Structure formats: structure tokens, C-alpha cells
Amino acid sequence: MKCLQQIFVVEDDQDIARLLQYLLTKAGFSVHCFGNAEKVLPEAENNIPQLFILDVMLPGMNGLHLCQSIRKHDLLREIPILILSAKCSAGDKHSAFEAGASDYLTKPFSPNELILVVRRLCVDPVMT
């Protein structure tokens, strides 16, 4: 039996977090949602995910700072990071990629596009 790929979603809007959990679970992923960045790194050290999905505008540490922290972390630095944000300017996207994001989608997002991007980022090297 294949183990489900774990995705950590960091999103403070509960409606969006529930939608992401529903869509990703329906697509066959295991999802752990966080309302802020505070507990993400300690949890990831104990349960390493295959992907992080980060909102930019979070209470406390914002998503770009969390992205930078993940990239500096020895155990987590190679894990793909998808930024999912309402911020949609070229400068916002540039800042996200400078912080270490693997990809960037804007809200509102297409569920089909989200799943395609997540699947591309979570490719299992054994399956390719």
C-alpha cells in the first residue's frame, strides 16, 4: 500500500484552508493545515512533508519569511514550496521566488490548476 504524500498548508483564512484540504485530500494527498507559521517548522522536523503550500499574508511570521526559514533548514531545504497568495503583482512574485519559492499561484485559483501544480511539485522520483 502506497503511503499518501503529506502536504503542509499554512493558511490563516479558515474557508480557504478547508477548501485546500478538501481539494488535496480528494486528489489523494494527506493534508496538515496550520493557521500561522509558528508550529510549522517544529512539526515538519518530526513529520517531513513532500510539499509546503504557504499564504504570504499570515499573522506573525509572514509566508515569505517562513519560506526563507525552510530554505535555511538542513532537513527541509529541498522540499518544494508553493506560494498561494492574493498578492499578484510581478514584484510580489519576484519576492516569493527570491525567498525560495518553487512556484506561485494567485487567489482566486483554479482547483484544476492547483492540483496540476501540486502533482508536478510532488513528483515521486521512484514513479518517474
PyMOL commands that set and color helices and strands:
alter all, ss='L'
color gray80, all
select helices_A, chain A and resi 14-26+40-46+63-72+90-99+111-121
alter helices_A, ss='H'
color red, helices_A
select strands_A, chain A and resi 6-10+30-34+51-54+81-85+103-106
alter strands_A, ss='S'
color yellow, strands_A
deselect
rebuild
show_as cartoon
